[in-house]
């Protein structure tokens, strides 16, 4: 779905066409972006079709999110990377809607800007949502107000979002496509660590809050919409941490991992990095091993299931001028190959599993304000090699 923007709106303020063109032209000039080598504006990165927004990831939340398979939403600097710290302090972020192959569109709402560190941006299933303020319930609970809907057709609503809320199954900072711009709560799960699938038909229960550090008790699969007994899975709460669990609609699977520990008695004797997949419809659980590579050391920062298999990002042995072993990797059977070398951060997977969006710089120094290197939100299509 390609965004459709109205000419004006009562509260959000859009940049004019001339202003937007000036912004993009300035960003291209500043970053020295290479010209696209195809009609759809794509280039080549890591052997795959890619796109570069040319825009500096925003603050405080720069995680790119997929509005649909062709459109990314992120908080960013619509004028590109600031040249000085003073320039950076004078700027404000915008909500950027970027249909791949087109120029990114900055979307500004003064209410969102005033939220400061409370700014939230969420995009999924064609719906954009972002925080615009707070309200107070009759019992004194502070509730969140959000603007929500297709881009250009959003409406304000109040969300049952207590400031000190229990862990919820869906929330706007999801690393996968399991958060359709909603704050999903189930009173039956209060006080427990849990997560949910895309259609809210299945839960994974990781136990009560007070059981931390995790125990050797098993993770259980629940079917809240069906009168069915919980299924005990062959994965313990020590082996799979709730905060690192993902669900992806393209595969229909949960992906469980422990967020950092290697299989083996010690790191030196490790044999592989382990993750599990769970098919919630059948409860089939499979253990997978990404072979240990002593060169890669501690493995990955993010596990990234895609339609082409497992990718992962890592940042190791980095200095300001040398990225060391950092980048985006592709695990295929017994081999692991480097796809993109550089500083790769905050990677998100598209709903169809074919595209990855992330913040990218060739060197760590390039993310620093005042340096000339490029630091921007980019996307690659792992289903299209070039």
Short mmCIF file of the C-alpha atoms (twelve columns), coordinates in Angstrom:
data_MODEL
# 
_entry.id   MODEL 
# 
loop_
_atom_site.group_PDB 
_atom_site.id 
_atom_site.type_symbol 
_atom_site.label_atom_id 
_atom_site.label_alt_id 
_atom_site.label_comp_id 
_atom_site.label_asym_id 
_atom_site.label_seq_id 
_atom_site.Cartn_x 
_atom_site.Cartn_y 
_atom_site.Cartn_z 
_atom_site.pdbx_PDB_model_num 
ATOM 1   C CA . UNK A 1   0.000   0.000   0.000   1 
ATOM 2   C CA . UNK A 2   1.475   3.322   -1.067  1 
ATOM 3   C CA . UNK A 3   0.842   6.200   1.398   1 
ATOM 4   C CA . UNK A 4   -1.761  8.756   0.354   1 
ATOM 5   C CA . UNK A 5   -1.392  12.141  1.989   1 
ATOM 6   C CA . UNK A 6   -4.035  14.882  2.298   1 
ATOM 7   C CA . UNK A 7   -3.175  18.455  1.342   1 
ATOM 8   C CA . UNK A 8   -3.657  19.579  4.939   1 
ATOM 9   C CA . UNK A 9   -4.813  18.345  8.299   1 
ATOM 10  C CA . UNK A 10  -5.960  20.243  11.359  1 
ATOM 11  C CA . UNK A 11  -3.287  19.052  13.804  1 
ATOM 12  C CA . UNK A 12  -0.424  17.270  11.982  1 
ATOM 13  C CA . UNK A 13  1.680   19.539  9.789   1 
ATOM 14  C CA . UNK A 14  3.077   18.247  6.499   1 
ATOM 15  C CA . UNK A 15  5.999   19.696  4.627   1 
ATOM 16  C CA . UNK A 16  5.093   21.293  1.327   1 
ATOM 17  C CA . UNK A 17  6.057   19.501  -1.880  1 
ATOM 18  C CA . UNK A 18  8.731   22.087  -2.580  1 
ATOM 19  C CA . UNK A 19  10.012  21.749  0.986   1 
ATOM 20  C CA . UNK A 20  10.056  17.969  0.766   1 
ATOM 21  C CA . UNK A 21  11.998  18.115  -2.497  1 
ATOM 22  C CA . UNK A 22  14.450  20.528  -0.950  1 
ATOM 23  C CA . UNK A 23  14.865  18.227  2.040   1 
ATOM 24  C CA . UNK A 24  15.594  15.220  -0.141  1 
ATOM 25  C CA . UNK A 25  17.912  17.171  -2.416  1 
ATOM 26  C CA . UNK A 26  19.794  18.473  0.613   1 
ATOM 27  C CA . UNK A 27  20.074  15.018  2.090   1 
ATOM 28  C CA . UNK A 28  21.417  13.590  -1.167  1 
ATOM 29  C CA . UNK A 29  23.949  16.395  -1.465  1 
ATOM 30  C CA . UNK A 30  25.095  16.106  2.112   1 
ATOM 31  C CA . UNK A 31  25.479  12.350  2.110   1 
ATOM 32  C CA . UNK A 32  26.958  12.077  -1.371  1 
ATOM 33  C CA . UNK A 33  24.513  9.275   -2.096  1 
ATOM 34  C CA . UNK A 34  25.288  7.181   -5.149  1 
ATOM 35  C CA . UNK A 35  22.653  7.407   -7.890  1 
ATOM 36  C CA . UNK A 36  20.137  4.595   -8.131  1 
ATOM 37  C CA . UNK A 37  20.927  2.034   -10.791 1 
ATOM 38  C CA . UNK A 38  17.353  1.045   -11.640 1 
ATOM 39  C CA . UNK A 39  13.997  2.652   -12.387 1 
ATOM 40  C CA . UNK A 40  12.592  1.784   -8.943  1 
ATOM 41  C CA . UNK A 41  15.331  3.736   -7.165  1 
ATOM 42  C CA . UNK A 42  17.093  0.632   -5.895  1 
ATOM 43  C CA . UNK A 43  20.831  0.039   -5.685  1 
ATOM 44  C CA . UNK A 44  22.982  -2.906  -4.609  1 
ATOM 45  C CA . UNK A 45  24.143  -3.748  -1.092  1 
ATOM 46  C CA . UNK A 46  25.594  -7.056  0.010   1 
ATOM 47  C CA . UNK A 47  24.676  -8.706  -3.290  1 
ATOM 48  C CA . UNK A 48  20.976  -7.875  -2.868  1 
ATOM 49  C CA . UNK A 49  18.606  -5.242  -4.204  1 
ATOM 50  C CA . UNK A 50  18.659  -2.362  -1.740  1 
ATOM 51  C CA . UNK A 51  17.328  1.129   -1.051  1 
ATOM 52  C CA . UNK A 52  18.836  3.998   0.949   1 
ATOM 53  C CA . UNK A 53  16.588  6.635   2.523   1 
ATOM 54  C CA . UNK A 54  19.536  9.022   2.922   1 
ATOM 55  C CA . UNK A 55  17.970  10.206  6.178   1 
ATOM 56  C CA . UNK A 56  19.609  10.189  9.588   1 
ATOM 57  C CA . UNK A 57  17.955  7.859   12.136  1 
ATOM 58  C CA . UNK A 58  16.046  9.835   14.693  1 
ATOM 59  C CA . UNK A 59  16.022  10.204  18.419  1 
ATOM 60  C CA . UNK A 60  14.879  8.723   20.732  1 
ATOM 61  C CA . UNK A 61  13.373  5.876   18.677  1 
ATOM 62  C CA . UNK A 62  14.950  4.964   15.364  1 
ATOM 63  C CA . UNK A 63  13.712  1.418   14.897  1 
ATOM 64  C CA . UNK A 64  12.363  1.102   11.319  1 
ATOM 65  C CA . UNK A 65  8.950   -0.556  11.168  1 
ATOM 66  C CA . UNK A 66  7.074   -2.026  8.232   1 
ATOM 67  C CA . UNK A 67  3.744   -0.408  7.389   1 
ATOM 68  C CA . UNK A 68  3.487   -3.074  4.680   1 
ATOM 69  C CA . UNK A 69  5.953   -5.022  2.552   1 
ATOM 70  C CA . UNK A 70  6.879   -1.908  0.547   1 
ATOM 71  C CA . UNK A 71  6.686   0.893   3.122   1 
ATOM 72  C CA . UNK A 72  8.838   1.696   6.153   1 
ATOM 73  C CA . UNK A 73  8.072   4.098   8.990   1 
ATOM 74  C CA . UNK A 74  10.765  5.506   11.273  1 
ATOM 75  C CA . UNK A 75  11.603  8.548   13.359  1 
ATOM 76  C CA . UNK A 76  14.319  10.504  11.596  1 
ATOM 77  C CA . UNK A 77  15.900  13.839  10.772  1 
ATOM 78  C CA . UNK A 78  14.191  15.049  7.608   1 
ATOM 79  C CA . UNK A 79  17.139  17.306  6.794   1 
ATOM 80  C CA . UNK A 80  19.720  14.546  6.857   1 
ATOM 81  C CA . UNK A 81  22.684  14.113  9.179   1 
ATOM 82  C CA . UNK A 82  23.441  17.243  11.264  1 
ATOM 83  C CA . UNK A 83  26.797  18.817  10.508  1 
ATOM 84  C CA . UNK A 84  27.453  20.053  14.065  1 
ATOM 85  C CA . UNK A 85  26.233  19.407  17.615  1 
ATOM 86  C CA . UNK A 86  24.675  22.869  17.641  1 
ATOM 87  C CA . UNK A 87  22.805  22.084  14.447  1 
ATOM 88  C CA . UNK A 88  21.648  18.791  15.919  1 
ATOM 89  C CA . UNK A 89  20.287  20.461  19.055  1 
ATOM 90  C CA . UNK A 90  18.280  22.927  16.955  1 
ATOM 91  C CA . UNK A 91  16.531  20.214  14.938  1 
ATOM 92  C CA . UNK A 92  13.485  18.105  15.670  1 
ATOM 93  C CA . UNK A 93  12.688  14.668  14.332  1 
ATOM 94  C CA . UNK A 94  9.836   13.835  12.015  1 
ATOM 95  C CA . UNK A 95  7.883   10.638  11.481  1 
ATOM 96  C CA . UNK A 96  9.196   9.462   8.126   1 
ATOM 97  C CA . UNK A 97  6.999   7.370   5.821   1 
ATOM 98  C CA . UNK A 98  9.136   5.832   3.100   1 
ATOM 99  C CA . UNK A 99  7.668   3.827   0.235   1 
ATOM 100 C CA . UNK A 100 10.684  1.996   -1.204  1 
ATOM 101 C CA . UNK A 101 11.667  3.510   -4.523  1 
ATOM 102 C CA . UNK A 102 10.094  6.898   -3.713  1 
ATOM 103 C CA . UNK A 103 11.364  9.889   -1.764  1 
ATOM 104 C CA . UNK A 104 10.732  9.623   1.998   1 
ATOM 105 C CA . UNK A 105 7.839   11.784  3.229   1 
ATOM 106 C CA . UNK A 106 8.354   13.682  6.532   1 
ATOM 107 C CA . UNK A 107 5.235   13.796  8.696   1 
ATOM 108 C CA . UNK A 108 5.211   16.214  11.621  1 
ATOM 109 C CA . UNK A 109 2.816   16.494  14.530  1 
ATOM 110 C CA . UNK A 110 3.684   19.023  17.234  1 
ATOM 111 C CA . UNK A 111 1.906   16.896  19.863  1 
ATOM 112 C CA . UNK A 112 4.242   13.979  19.129  1 
ATOM 113 C CA . UNK A 113 7.296   16.239  19.217  1 
ATOM 114 C CA . UNK A 114 6.303   17.537  22.665  1 
ATOM 115 C CA . UNK A 115 6.247   13.973  24.021  1 
ATOM 116 C CA . UNK A 116 10.062  14.025  24.231  1 
ATOM 117 C CA . UNK A 117 11.330  10.641  25.399  1 
ATOM 118 C CA . UNK A 118 7.704   9.464   25.544  1 
ATOM 119 C CA . UNK A 119 7.450   9.479   21.745  1 
ATOM 120 C CA . UNK A 120 6.167   6.201   20.359  1 
ATOM 121 C CA . UNK A 121 5.908   5.293   16.684  1 
ATOM 122 C CA . UNK A 122 4.313   2.072   15.469  1 
ATOM 123 C CA . UNK A 123 3.478   0.805   11.999  1 
ATOM 124 C CA . UNK A 124 1.978   -2.511  10.885  1 
ATOM 125 C CA . UNK A 125 -0.779  -3.877  8.655   1 
ATOM 126 C CA . UNK A 126 -1.220  -0.522  6.886   1 
ATOM 127 C CA . UNK A 127 -1.815  1.280   10.195  1 
ATOM 128 C CA . UNK A 128 0.336   4.102   11.575  1 
ATOM 129 C CA . UNK A 129 0.147   4.906   15.287  1 
ATOM 130 C CA . UNK A 130 2.080   7.378   17.384  1 
ATOM 131 C CA . UNK A 131 1.800   8.949   20.826  1 
ATOM 132 C CA . UNK A 132 0.336   12.446  21.185  1 
ATOM 133 C CA . UNK A 133 -0.219  12.906  24.936  1 
ATOM 134 C CA . UNK A 134 -1.722  11.535  28.125  1 
ATOM 135 C CA . UNK A 135 -5.089  11.434  29.823  1 
ATOM 136 C CA . UNK A 136 -6.090  10.471  33.358  1 
ATOM 137 C CA . UNK A 137 -8.581  7.754   34.258  1 
ATOM 138 C CA . UNK A 138 -11.131 8.111   37.076  1 
ATOM 139 C CA . UNK A 139 -8.859  6.151   39.408  1 
ATOM 140 C CA . UNK A 140 -5.920  8.435   38.672  1 
ATOM 141 C CA . UNK A 141 -4.169  6.059   36.261  1 
ATOM 142 C CA . UNK A 142 -2.309  7.850   33.505  1 
ATOM 143 C CA . UNK A 143 -3.456  6.705   30.065  1 
ATOM 144 C CA . UNK A 144 -1.810  7.187   26.716  1 
ATOM 145 C CA . UNK A 145 -3.383  9.088   23.823  1 
ATOM 146 C CA . UNK A 146 -2.379  7.997   20.336  1 
ATOM 147 C CA . UNK A 147 -3.101  9.045   16.750  1 
ATOM 148 C CA . UNK A 148 -3.919  5.923   14.765  1 
ATOM 149 C CA . UNK A 149 -5.014  4.862   11.288  1 
ATOM 150 C CA . UNK A 150 -3.775  4.683   7.697   1 
ATOM 151 C CA . UNK A 151 -1.351  7.540   6.923   1 
ATOM 152 C CA . UNK A 152 -3.329  10.714  6.339   1 
ATOM 153 C CA . UNK A 153 -6.486  9.195   7.864   1 
ATOM 154 C CA . UNK A 154 -5.480  8.890   11.508  1 
ATOM 155 C CA . UNK A 155 -7.789  9.549   14.454  1 
ATOM 156 C CA . UNK A 156 -7.035  10.166  18.092  1 
ATOM 157 C CA . UNK A 157 -7.971  7.587   20.703  1 
ATOM 158 C CA . UNK A 158 -7.120  6.779   24.311  1 
ATOM 159 C CA . UNK A 159 -5.370  3.497   25.065  1 
ATOM 160 C CA . UNK A 160 -5.577  1.542   28.305  1 
ATOM 161 C CA . UNK A 161 -1.882  1.996   28.915  1 
ATOM 162 C CA . UNK A 162 -0.989  2.444   32.588  1 
ATOM 163 C CA . UNK A 163 2.380   4.030   33.167  1 
ATOM 164 C CA . UNK A 164 3.457   1.007   35.234  1 
ATOM 165 C CA . UNK A 165 1.779   -1.637  33.120  1 
ATOM 166 C CA . UNK A 166 2.326   -5.408  33.293  1 
ATOM 167 C CA . UNK A 167 4.162   -7.156  30.494  1 
ATOM 168 C CA . UNK A 168 1.914   -7.326  27.445  1 
ATOM 169 C CA . UNK A 169 1.803   -9.612  24.478  1 
ATOM 170 C CA . UNK A 170 1.879   -6.827  21.868  1 
ATOM 171 C CA . UNK A 171 3.597   -3.490  22.124  1 
ATOM 172 C CA . UNK A 172 4.937   -0.842  19.718  1 
ATOM 173 C CA . UNK A 173 8.608   -1.695  20.032  1 
ATOM 174 C CA . UNK A 174 8.279   -5.226  18.636  1 
ATOM 175 C CA . UNK A 175 11.232  -6.559  16.625  1 
ATOM 176 C CA . UNK A 176 8.979   -8.481  14.253  1 
ATOM 177 C CA . UNK A 177 5.525   -8.211  12.710  1 
ATOM 178 C CA . UNK A 178 3.610   -9.388  15.781  1 
ATOM 179 C CA . UNK A 179 2.564   -5.895  16.883  1 
ATOM 180 C CA . UNK A 180 -0.307  -4.514  14.784  1 
ATOM 181 C CA . UNK A 181 -0.103  -1.050  16.369  1 
ATOM 182 C CA . UNK A 182 -2.068  -2.081  19.422  1 
ATOM 183 C CA . UNK A 183 -1.600  -2.425  23.149  1 
ATOM 184 C CA . UNK A 184 -2.924  -5.905  23.713  1 
ATOM 185 C CA . UNK A 185 -3.702  -7.053  27.237  1 
ATOM 186 C CA . UNK A 186 -5.239  -10.179 28.661  1 
ATOM 187 C CA . UNK A 187 -6.158  -9.958  32.383  1 
ATOM 188 C CA . UNK A 188 -5.587  -13.705 32.727  1 
ATOM 189 C CA . UNK A 189 -1.902  -13.145 31.948  1 
ATOM 190 C CA . UNK A 190 -1.294  -10.338 34.440  1 
ATOM 191 C CA . UNK A 191 1.847   -10.939 36.440  1 
ATOM 192 C CA . UNK A 192 3.359   -13.290 33.867  1 
ATOM 193 C CA . UNK A 193 5.916   -13.060 31.082  1 
ATOM 194 C CA . UNK A 194 4.228   -13.978 27.830  1 
ATOM 195 C CA . UNK A 195 4.013   -13.306 24.133  1 
ATOM 196 C CA . UNK A 196 1.400   -13.854 21.442  1 
ATOM 197 C CA . UNK A 197 1.097   -14.734 17.771  1 
ATOM 198 C CA . UNK A 198 -0.031  -12.374 15.016  1 
ATOM 199 C CA . UNK A 199 -3.713  -13.414 15.208  1 
ATOM 200 C CA . UNK A 200 -3.825  -13.655 19.015  1 
ATOM 201 C CA . UNK A 201 -4.852  -17.298 18.871  1 
ATOM 202 C CA . UNK A 202 -1.840  -18.623 20.771  1 
ATOM 203 C CA . UNK A 203 0.241   -17.500 23.736  1 
ATOM 204 C CA . UNK A 204 3.638   -18.626 24.978  1 
ATOM 205 C CA . UNK A 205 3.786   -18.486 28.777  1 
ATOM 206 C CA . UNK A 206 7.244   -17.987 30.314  1 
ATOM 207 C CA . UNK A 207 6.128   -17.962 33.929  1 
ATOM 208 C CA . UNK A 208 5.457   -15.387 36.662  1 
ATOM 209 C CA . UNK A 209 7.369   -12.149 37.084  1 
ATOM 210 C CA . UNK A 210 8.875   -13.229 40.373  1 
ATOM 211 C CA . UNK A 211 10.643  -16.189 38.772  1 
ATOM 212 C CA . UNK A 212 13.758  -14.285 37.784  1 
ATOM 213 C CA . UNK A 213 16.394  -15.375 36.960  1 
ATOM 214 C CA . UNK A 214 14.602  -17.940 34.787  1 
ATOM 215 C CA . UNK A 215 14.108  -21.458 36.093  1 
ATOM 216 C CA . UNK A 216 14.304  -24.897 34.508  1 
ATOM 217 C CA . UNK A 217 10.510  -24.989 34.260  1 
ATOM 218 C CA . UNK A 218 9.187   -25.480 30.730  1 
ATOM 219 C CA . UNK A 219 7.654   -22.854 28.457  1 
ATOM 220 C CA . UNK A 220 3.972   -23.628 27.808  1 
ATOM 221 C CA . UNK A 221 1.774   -23.050 24.767  1 
ATOM 222 C CA . UNK A 222 -1.735  -21.757 25.456  1 
ATOM 223 C CA . UNK A 223 -4.812  -21.461 23.226  1 
ATOM 224 C CA . UNK A 224 -6.907  -18.675 24.804  1 
ATOM 225 C CA . UNK A 225 -9.681  -18.887 22.200  1 
ATOM 226 C CA . UNK A 226 -10.063 -22.679 22.473  1 
ATOM 227 C CA . UNK A 227 -10.888 -24.817 25.484  1 
ATOM 228 C CA . UNK A 228 -7.660  -26.762 25.292  1 
ATOM 229 C CA . UNK A 229 -5.139  -27.832 27.910  1 
ATOM 230 C CA . UNK A 230 -1.752  -26.036 27.884  1 
ATOM 231 C CA . UNK A 231 0.984   -27.814 25.960  1 
ATOM 232 C CA . UNK A 232 4.292   -28.248 27.761  1 
ATOM 233 C CA . UNK A 233 7.114   -27.516 25.307  1 
ATOM 234 C CA . UNK A 234 10.559  -29.176 25.334  1 
ATOM 235 C CA . UNK A 235 12.177  -25.783 26.006  1 
ATOM 236 C CA . UNK A 236 12.922  -24.374 29.447  1 
ATOM 237 C CA . UNK A 237 12.698  -20.795 30.611  1 
ATOM 238 C CA . UNK A 238 16.474  -20.764 31.002  1 
ATOM 239 C CA . UNK A 239 16.942  -21.789 27.382  1 
ATOM 240 C CA . UNK A 240 14.503  -19.278 25.884  1 
ATOM 241 C CA . UNK A 241 14.022  -15.770 27.245  1 
ATOM 242 C CA . UNK A 242 10.598  -14.159 26.743  1 
ATOM 243 C CA . UNK A 243 12.039  -10.773 25.755  1 
ATOM 244 C CA . UNK A 244 13.864  -12.292 22.768  1 
ATOM 245 C CA . UNK A 245 10.964  -14.366 21.448  1 
ATOM 246 C CA . UNK A 246 9.661   -13.474 17.995  1 
ATOM 247 C CA . UNK A 247 6.648   -14.472 15.928  1 
ATOM 248 C CA . UNK A 248 6.589   -14.064 12.152  1 
ATOM 249 C CA . UNK A 249 3.425   -14.383 10.085  1 
ATOM 250 C CA . UNK A 250 5.279   -15.342 6.885   1 
ATOM 251 C CA . UNK A 251 6.350   -18.639 8.490   1 
ATOM 252 C CA . UNK A 252 3.616   -18.996 11.115  1 
ATOM 253 C CA . UNK A 253 6.286   -19.804 13.705  1 
ATOM 254 C CA . UNK A 254 7.517   -18.580 17.064  1 
ATOM 255 C CA . UNK A 255 11.302  -18.238 17.307  1 
ATOM 256 C CA . UNK A 256 12.763  -18.729 20.788  1 
ATOM 257 C CA . UNK A 257 16.309  -18.077 21.933  1 
ATOM 258 C CA . UNK A 258 18.289  -17.220 25.026  1 
ATOM 259 C CA . UNK A 259 19.569  -13.821 23.835  1 
ATOM 260 C CA . UNK A 260 23.237  -14.504 24.176  1 
ATOM 261 C CA . UNK A 261 24.427  -17.791 25.622  1 
ATOM 262 C CA . UNK A 262 26.131  -20.458 23.573  1 
ATOM 263 C CA . UNK A 263 25.374  -24.156 23.722  1 
ATOM 264 C CA . UNK A 264 28.123  -25.861 25.723  1 
ATOM 265 C CA . UNK A 265 29.762  -25.825 29.125  1 
ATOM 266 C CA . UNK A 266 31.590  -22.598 28.338  1 
ATOM 267 C CA . UNK A 267 32.057  -20.131 25.527  1 
ATOM 268 C CA . UNK A 268 35.435  -21.667 24.677  1 
ATOM 269 C CA . UNK A 269 33.853  -25.117 24.233  1 
ATOM 270 C CA . UNK A 270 30.709  -23.893 22.502  1 
ATOM 271 C CA . UNK A 271 29.548  -25.850 19.460  1 
ATOM 272 C CA . UNK A 272 26.679  -23.738 18.150  1 
ATOM 273 C CA . UNK A 273 24.217  -20.973 18.805  1 
ATOM 274 C CA . UNK A 274 20.787  -22.469 19.447  1 
ATOM 275 C CA . UNK A 275 17.271  -21.301 18.728  1 
ATOM 276 C CA . UNK A 276 13.923  -23.137 18.654  1 
ATOM 277 C CA . UNK A 277 10.915  -22.841 16.373  1 
ATOM 278 C CA . UNK A 278 7.398   -23.594 17.590  1 
ATOM 279 C CA . UNK A 279 4.452   -24.136 15.273  1 
ATOM 280 C CA . UNK A 280 1.558   -23.034 17.494  1 
ATOM 281 C CA . UNK A 281 -1.060  -24.883 15.432  1 
ATOM 282 C CA . UNK A 282 0.586   -28.264 16.020  1 
ATOM 283 C CA . UNK A 283 2.895   -27.527 18.980  1 
ATOM 284 C CA . UNK A 284 5.737   -29.007 16.908  1 
ATOM 285 C CA . UNK A 285 8.994   -27.738 18.396  1 
ATOM 286 C CA . UNK A 286 12.347  -27.977 16.635  1 
ATOM 287 C CA . UNK A 287 15.819  -27.174 17.882  1 
ATOM 288 C CA . UNK A 288 18.158  -25.459 15.420  1 
ATOM 289 C CA . UNK A 289 21.899  -24.937 15.562  1 
ATOM 290 C CA . UNK A 290 23.814  -22.115 13.917  1 
ATOM 291 C CA . UNK A 291 27.343  -23.582 13.847  1 
ATOM 292 C CA . UNK A 292 29.788  -21.918 16.190  1 
ATOM 293 C CA . UNK A 293 32.376  -19.852 14.330  1 
ATOM 294 C CA . UNK A 294 35.370  -18.919 16.503  1 
ATOM 295 C CA . UNK A 295 36.047  -15.955 14.225  1 
ATOM 296 C CA . UNK A 296 32.611  -14.499 14.972  1 
ATOM 297 C CA . UNK A 297 33.158  -14.880 18.686  1 
ATOM 298 C CA . UNK A 298 30.002  -14.280 20.677  1 
ATOM 299 C CA . UNK A 299 27.611  -14.610 17.766  1 
ATOM 300 C CA . UNK A 300 24.738  -12.264 17.133  1 
ATOM 301 C CA . UNK A 301 22.981  -9.170  18.427  1 
ATOM 302 C CA . UNK A 302 19.739  -10.009 16.602  1 
ATOM 303 C CA . UNK A 303 18.396  -13.271 15.223  1 
ATOM 304 C CA . UNK A 304 16.600  -12.486 11.952  1 
ATOM 305 C CA . UNK A 305 14.359  -15.189 10.459  1 
ATOM 306 C CA . UNK A 306 13.562  -14.498 6.791   1 
ATOM 307 C CA . UNK A 307 12.014  -16.251 3.804   1 
ATOM 308 C CA . UNK A 308 15.609  -17.045 2.718   1 
ATOM 309 C CA . UNK A 309 16.656  -18.539 6.026   1 
ATOM 310 C CA . UNK A 310 18.380  -17.160 9.091   1 
ATOM 311 C CA . UNK A 311 20.266  -13.886 9.032   1 
ATOM 312 C CA . UNK A 312 21.789  -12.234 12.069  1 
ATOM 313 C CA . UNK A 313 23.484  -8.976  12.959  1 
ATOM 314 C CA . UNK A 314 26.502  -8.588  15.186  1 
ATOM 315 C CA . UNK A 315 28.766  -5.797  16.398  1 
ATOM 316 C CA . UNK A 316 32.141  -6.997  17.642  1 
ATOM 317 C CA . UNK A 317 35.677  -5.653  17.910  1 
ATOM 318 C CA . UNK A 318 34.558  -2.260  16.671  1 
ATOM 319 C CA . UNK A 319 36.651  0.880   16.843  1 
ATOM 320 C CA . UNK A 320 35.785  4.316   15.503  1 
ATOM 321 C CA . UNK A 321 37.586  3.587   12.234  1 
ATOM 322 C CA . UNK A 322 37.328  -0.205  11.961  1 
ATOM 323 C CA . UNK A 323 34.067  -2.169  12.189  1 
ATOM 324 C CA . UNK A 324 35.950  -5.361  13.010  1 
ATOM 325 C CA . UNK A 325 33.609  -8.367  12.696  1 
ATOM 326 C CA . UNK A 326 30.441  -6.284  12.663  1 
ATOM 327 C CA . UNK A 327 27.704  -6.490  10.069  1 
ATOM 328 C CA . UNK A 328 24.862  -8.574  8.704   1 
ATOM 329 C CA . UNK A 329 25.458  -12.312 8.233   1 
ATOM 330 C CA . UNK A 330 23.597  -15.133 6.476   1 
ATOM 331 C CA . UNK A 331 23.635  -18.634 7.967   1 
ATOM 332 C CA . UNK A 332 23.161  -21.406 5.403   1 
ATOM 333 C CA . UNK A 333 23.593  -24.917 6.730   1 
ATOM 334 C CA . UNK A 334 27.162  -25.325 7.888   1 
ATOM 335 C CA . UNK A 335 28.370  -22.043 6.417   1 
ATOM 336 C CA . UNK A 336 27.958  -18.444 7.529   1 
ATOM 337 C CA . UNK A 337 28.713  -15.600 5.136   1 
ATOM 338 C CA . UNK A 338 29.097  -11.863 5.617   1 
ATOM 339 C CA . UNK A 339 26.422  -9.987  3.637   1 
ATOM 340 C CA . UNK A 340 26.902  -6.375  4.750   1 
ATOM 341 C CA . UNK A 341 30.011  -5.216  6.605   1 
ATOM 342 C CA . UNK A 342 29.576  -2.216  8.870   1 
ATOM 343 C CA . UNK A 343 27.527  -0.884  11.755  1 
ATOM 344 C CA . UNK A 344 24.126  -2.620  11.426  1 
ATOM 345 C CA . UNK A 345 21.590  -1.826  14.130  1 
ATOM 346 C CA . UNK A 346 17.853  -2.128  14.864  1 
ATOM 347 C CA . UNK A 347 16.998  -4.589  12.101  1 
ATOM 348 C CA . UNK A 348 13.343  -5.367  11.349  1 
ATOM 349 C CA . UNK A 349 11.875  -8.032  9.054   1 
ATOM 350 C CA . UNK A 350 9.096   -7.252  6.559   1 
ATOM 351 C CA . UNK A 351 5.775   -9.139  6.887   1 
ATOM 352 C CA . UNK A 352 6.543   -11.333 3.848   1 
ATOM 353 C CA . UNK A 353 9.969   -12.211 5.242   1 
ATOM 354 C CA . UNK A 354 11.849  -10.936 2.185   1 
ATOM 355 C CA . UNK A 355 13.105  -7.541  3.297   1 
ATOM 356 C CA . UNK A 356 15.249  -6.218  6.114   1 
ATOM 357 C CA . UNK A 357 15.338  -2.568  7.203   1 
ATOM 358 C CA . UNK A 358 18.033  -1.207  9.500   1 
ATOM 359 C CA . UNK A 359 20.251  1.686   10.520  1 
ATOM 360 C CA . UNK A 360 23.541  1.435   8.645   1 
ATOM 361 C CA . UNK A 361 26.966  3.066   8.608   1 
ATOM 362 C CA . UNK A 362 30.169  1.794   7.062   1 
ATOM 363 C CA . UNK A 363 32.147  2.788   10.170  1 
ATOM 364 C CA . UNK A 364 31.300  3.589   13.773  1 
ATOM 365 C CA . UNK A 365 32.629  7.129   13.436  1 
ATOM 366 C CA . UNK A 366 30.031  7.801   10.726  1 
ATOM 367 C CA . UNK A 367 27.187  7.764   13.257  1 
ATOM 368 C CA . UNK A 368 28.742  10.705  15.098  1 
ATOM 369 C CA . UNK A 369 27.296  14.133  14.376  1 
ATOM 370 C CA . UNK A 370 29.825  16.347  12.587  1 
ATOM 371 C CA . UNK A 371 31.590  13.579  10.655  1 
ATOM 372 C CA . UNK A 372 31.229  13.261  6.893   1 
ATOM 373 C CA . UNK A 373 30.337  9.585   6.690   1 
ATOM 374 C CA . UNK A 374 26.809  8.463   5.931   1 
ATOM 375 C CA . UNK A 375 24.482  7.013   8.591   1 
ATOM 376 C CA . UNK A 376 20.968  6.283   7.376   1 
ATOM 377 C CA . UNK A 377 18.011  3.901   7.311   1 
ATOM 378 C CA . UNK A 378 18.413  1.372   4.492   1 
ATOM 379 C CA . UNK A 379 16.533  -1.702  3.292   1 
ATOM 380 C CA . UNK A 380 17.604  -4.816  1.409   1 
ATOM 381 C CA . UNK A 381 15.536  -7.484  -0.336  1 
ATOM 382 C CA . UNK A 382 17.055  -10.869 0.501   1 
ATOM 383 C CA . UNK A 383 14.712  -12.522 -2.025  1 
ATOM 384 C CA . UNK A 384 16.248  -10.507 -4.894  1 
ATOM 385 C CA . UNK A 385 19.949  -10.903 -5.505  1 
ATOM 386 C CA . UNK A 386 21.777  -8.424  -7.725  1 
# 
